[in-house]
């Protein structure tokens, strides 16, 4: 039985005009030469050059002068190493130096895809049948560097989406790294990352059970300065720094619109991008609500599953996930606890769907096989397309399957509410397959989603079109549940 999907005409496209001011540094030696040239300018030349730069770029960024100061501060060590008194530099000269350490990056220029949708925390001042929603996207620019961006909209009683106007600027958040670490959990994660103990032992053995970020970094940096350090030890110590930098809080200014906030890679673990955030509105046993998401951090060589949470979309907490089940991509958190425990879907082997439980949202072990590829359109792999959705009939899980020619389709399964390891039903045919006009894009023949919601007894299914743009479809929930229950 085919379940009809009503495709909507709302399309989100890449936009090369959406730019951030990003730190740019061309190596110590070239930076020293650059600073030397700027130091040869007299104050009038500095003022004229800075004024020209501000005239060209100030309207494109909020408080560009503050960004220039910040980027100059990041090379303060190089400047002082040149026997220049940093404190005696004029503000204009610091800003000019900072401008040369800045570049624009078009975060949405290449692709705008893998959407996830949640109900907004604010549902005030709406008409009957309306729901205010927040949609997240994976925005990709030059070099395939991905970040998380947001759009806000209102779904009306007919499931049409009214998208709110986009803000004029894009703001990156202020970053605050975690200051205190638990030694046991940190060591466990080093083991999971396959970092040989012989390289970490000398560093970790003298640290207390709770240690500070600054102390660990000083020990690691001192060890890395050893001129005789071997390649393997150097790589291992850099990976320890990589892990410690993966815990942080980010804070956006309250005068920024949601559409102006971008979660851009800030740690080495994310240097090549933040991929496929699966946002879910999580309700705890005490009825407190927060929005959480799993995503994949990628540095070009290694992936690291991470958890991000927020209560207002201004402040976010970011933490890596631990455990034998916190591997690979495709983790999706259930929207509430099951029998007092957090629950998570995963695909630890890259092929099959798994289920696991935990007392902590960051610690995941003992994954149990839940689904294997069963039908031709999913023979290569099966995975989730976002967090499970609660319905009176069971947990509705939107899945993706990969078939011949690496063609991605979207399916659906239904699981028992009290025991999600029990599959009630599973669609034999895809719920959504790429149409002819959806086949062309950054990655051809792909439809993919990172999270859906239920609105007015309909499934609202945002999905990416061949890893290039995004749109959404609507499915009658009753029809879908009936098809799932009759699919056995």
N, C-alpha and C positions, 0 to 999 in steps of 0.2 A: 504494500500500500504506500503510494507516494503522498507525502504531506506537502501541500502547497506552501510556497514561500512568496510573500509579496515583497518584491524588491522596490525600495523607495528611490526617489530621484536625487536625494541629498548626497553630494559627493564632496569629500575632503581631498584636495589636491596638494602636492608639494608647492611651496611658496619660497622662491629665492630671495624675496625681500625681507624675510624674517632673519635678522642677524644679531649675533652677540659679539661683544668686545672681549676677545680671548687673549690670554697671556701668550706672548711669543718670545722665544729666546733661542738664539742661533749658536749656542756654544760659548764657553768662557772666553776664548781668544777673540772671536769676532765681536763679542759684546764689549770686551775691553777696548778694542779698536774703535767701536762705535762711540763709547763714552768719551774716549780721547778726542774724537772729532767734535763732539758736542761741547766739551770743555774749552775748545779753542774759540768758540763763539763768544762775542762780547754780549752784555746784557740786552742791548737793543736788538741784536740779531736773534737772540733767544726769544725775546718778546714777539718779534715779527713772525718768526717761524711757528711759535706756539699758537699765535692768533690765527694764522692761516689754517692750521690743523683743526683748531676748535671750530672755525667757521665752516669747515667741510664736514665735521663729524658730530658736533654737539647736538644737532637736531635729530640724529639717528639713534642716540643713546641717552638714557636718563643719567645725569651726573657723570659725564665722561671724565671730568677733571678728577673725581675721586678714584676712578678706575686707573687713570694715569699715575696718581700718587701710589696706589697699591702696587702697580706693576713695577714702579721704580724701587719701591721698598723690597721687592722680591730679589733684586740684584744688588742690594745694599752691600752684601759681603764682597762682591766683585769690585764695587766702587771703592770701598774702604781698603781693599787689597791693592788698589792702585795708589795708595797713600793720599787719597782725597778725603778731606774732612766732610763727611756726609751732612752733618748738622749745619755746616756753613753754606751749603748749596741753597740758592733761592728757591722759593716754591715754583716759580716759572721754569727754572732749569730742571727741577725734579719732574715736573709734569712733562716737559719736553723729552727727557730721557725715557719716562714711562710710556710716552706715545710711540716711541720706537720699539718698545717691548709689547706692543699691542697689535692685534690684527682682528679684522672682522671675520666671523665664520657664519655661513648661512646654514643654520641648523636643519632647515626643512627643504633644502634645495633638491635633494635626490629622491627622497621617498617619504611618504606620510602614511603609515600603515600600522597593522596589528593593534587595532583599537580595543579598548576595554571600557565598559560603562558601569557607573554606579549611581544610585540615587544620591542627590545632593543632601548634605546635612541640613540645609535650610529649605523647608517646604512651605514657607509662608507666602501669602498673597497670590494664591493660584486659583484658577477656576476649577470647577468640579471636573474630575477626570484628567487633570493635568498633573504631571510629575516633573520637577526640576532635576536635571541630570548633569553629571560631569563625565566627560569622555576623555580618556587618556589615549595618547598615540605614541608610537615609536617614530620619532622624527630622525631622518638620516641625511647627512650632508656629505661634503667632500671626504674621500677616504673611508667611507662607510662608517663614520663615527655616529653612534646613535645616542639620543637623549629622550627624556620624557617630557611631553608638552600636554596642555589641557585645553579643552573647549567646554563651554557651559551652554546648555540648551534647555528647552522645555518641550516635553512630549505632550501633545494634546490628546483629547479623548478619542481621536481617530488615528492615533499612533503616528501623526506627523510631527517632525522635529523642527522646532524653531530655534535656530542657532543664534546665540548672542554675539554681538559685535566684538571683534578682536581688538585688543589694546594696541597702542601705537609703538610701544617699546617692549623689549624682552629683557627680563632681569634674571641674572644668575643669583643663587642664594649665597648668604654668608655661611661659612663652614666652621664648625667647632668639633674638633676631634675628641673622642672619648679619652678621658684622662686616667682612668683606673681599669686594670684588667685582672681577671681571675686566671691565675697561673695554670691550674689544672685544665680548664677549658681551652686555654690558649695552646697548651702542649698537645691536647687531643686534636685540635684543628691542624697543627703542624704535621701530626702523624697522618691525618686524612689527606693532606696535601703532598704526602710522600717526600717530605723534607728529611733527609738523613739525620738521625739524632746526633751523629758525630760532629755535625756542623753547628747544631743549635745548643748542644750541651754546655759548652763553655759560657755561652751568653746567658742561658736560662738558669743554670745551677745556683747562681748567687742572688737571684731575684727572690723577693718574698712571695708569699701566697697571693697577695694583692700588690701589684706593682704599677708604677706610673708610666704613662706613654713617653714622657720626656726622658726618663731614666733608661728605658729600653732603647730608644732611638740614639741616645748618647753612646751606649755600649755598642750598638750595631755600627754606627758611623765610625767609631774609633777602630773597630775591627776591619772595616772596609778601607781604612786609610793605610793598612799594612801594605807596603810596596811589594811584598813577596806573596800576597794572597793568591791562592790558586783559583782557577776558573770555577770549579764546582762549588767551592766554599763561598766565593763571591755571589754566585747565583742563588745559593741557599739563603745567605744573609739578606739579599735583596728581596727574596720571597717572604722572609719574616717581616721586613718593613712593609711589604705589600699587604700582608695580612693585618698588621696593626693599623694601617691607614684605612682599612675597610670599615671601621666603626666610626661613625660621625653623626652629628646633628646638622641639619640645614635650616636656615631661617630666611624667609622672604620678608621684604618690607610690606607694611600694611597698606601703603598707598599704591601697591601694584595690583592690577587686575589678575584674575586667575589665568587668563589667556596670555599674560605677560610673564608668567613664571615658567622657567625651564629647569628641569633637573638634569644638569649637564655633568658629564664625567669629571670627577674631582680628585679621585685617588688613582694610584697606579693600577689598581685592580680593575679599573674601569676605563683605562686609557684608550681602548678601542671601542668603547661604547657600553650603553645600558640597554639591554635587549628584553623585549617582550614582557613588560610589566602586566601582571594579572591582578587588577585591583578588585577588592571585595569589601562591602560594608559589613563589618564584623560586629555581632552583638554578643556580649559576654553573658555569663550566667546571672550577673547582677543587673542586666539590661543596659549597661553602659555601651556606648557605640563608638567605634573608631573605624577609619578606613585603613586597610592594610593591603600590601601587595608583595608578591614575590617577583623577583626579576633576576636576570642573569648578567653579572658583570663579566666583561671580557677584556683582556689586555693584549690580545693578538696571539697568545699562546695557550693560556689557561682560562677556563671559565670558573666563576665563583658564584653559587646561588646566594642571593641576599634577600632580606626582608626589610620593607620600608613601611612605616606607619605614621598616621597623622590624625589629629582630631579637628583640624581647621583648614588644612591645605596651605597654611602659612609656615608651620613648624613641622619638620619631618625627622624621624629617627631612622637611621640606616644601620643594619647589622648583618654580618654574614650568617649563614645557616650552617649548623654543625650536624655530624652524624653520618652513619652509613647510608641513610636515605637522602641526604642532602647532596646529591651528586647530579651531574648532567643538567639538562634544562627541563622545563615543563612542569614545575611545581605549582600547585594551585591549592590554596587554603579554603577549607569549608567555612561558610559564613557564621557558624556557631559551633560550640563544642558538642560532642556526642558522648553522652554518659560521663560528663565531667572532663573530657580530654579534647585537646585540639586534634583536628583531623586534616590530612593533607593527601592530595593526589600527586603522584610523581611518575617519572619515566626514567628510572636510574640506568637502565641498560640501553636507552635510545630506541627501543622497539615496542615495549609493552607498558601498559598502565599498571601502576601499583597504588596501594593504599597503606597509610601508616598513621599512628596515633602518638601523641606526646603530651606531657605535662607542661611543656614549655613551647612557645611558638617558634623558637630558634633551634631547638634540639630534635633531630629526627633520626630514628633508628628503626630497625626491624620492618622494612617494607615488605608487604605481602602482595603477591601477584593478583591483580584484579581482572585484567583483560589482555588478551592476546589478539593479534591480527586474525580475522576470521573470514572476511569477505575480500574479493579481488581488489576492490578499490582502496584497501588498507593493508595489503600484504606486506608492504615495506615497513610500515610502523603505524602504531596507533598512539594517540596522546590526547590530553584534554585541550579544550579551547576556552579555558577560564575556570573559575571556581564553580562548584556545584550550586544549583538553585533549589531551594526548598519548595516543594509542592505538597499538597495533601496526599498525593499518590506515591510520593517517594522523591529521592534526590535526582533531579534532572541534570545530567552531565552532557554538555555539548563537547563533542570529540572532533579530532581531525584524523583523517586517514591518508596515507601516502601510497599511491599505486604505481602502475606502469608509467614510464616517462616522468617520474617524480611529480605526478599530478596530485595536488592536495584537494581533498573534498572535506566537507563538514558533515558529521553524523550526530547521533544522539543516543543516549542510553539512560535507563532508569534503574535506580538502586533503592533498596530498603532503607527507610528512614532511621530505624534503630540499629541496623547492621548493614552498612553500605557495602560490605563484601558480598552481599546477595544481589545478583543482577536480576531485576524483574523483567527487563526487555531491552532490546537493542535493534535499531533500524537496520534492515538488510541492505537498503539502498541509501545513498547519501541524502541528507536533508538539503544540502546545497553543493552544487558543482559549478566549476567555472563555465560561464556562458562564452560564446564566441567572442563577444566584445570585452570579456574579462580575462582573456588568456594572455594578452600582451602586457609586459611591464618589466620591472627590475628583475624579478624572478618569474618567468612565465608559468602559466597553468596552475596558479595558486589562489585559493580562497582560504582565509585564516582569521580566527578571532581570538582575543585574549580575555573576553568576558561579556556576559549578557545579563539582562534583567527581565523580570516579568512585570508588565504594565497593562492594566485593564484586561487581565486574562489573556494576554498575548505575550509571546516570547519576542523581545526586542533583541535582535542579533546583529550587532555591528561586525563588519568583516573587512579585511584587507583584500584588495584586488591586485593580484600578482605582485605583491610587495612594492606597490607604487602609490596607490591612492586607497581611500577607504569610503565605505558607504554602509548601509544597513538594510536588513530585511525584517519582516514581521511574519510570525507564525502563530496561528490560532492554537492556544495552549491545550484546549480540550481535544482537538484533533490530534495533536502530537502525542499527548498522553494515551489516548485510545490506541493509536498506532503502535506505541511502545508496549502497551499491555497485551496487545494481540500479536506481537512479533515472535513470541516463543514458539 
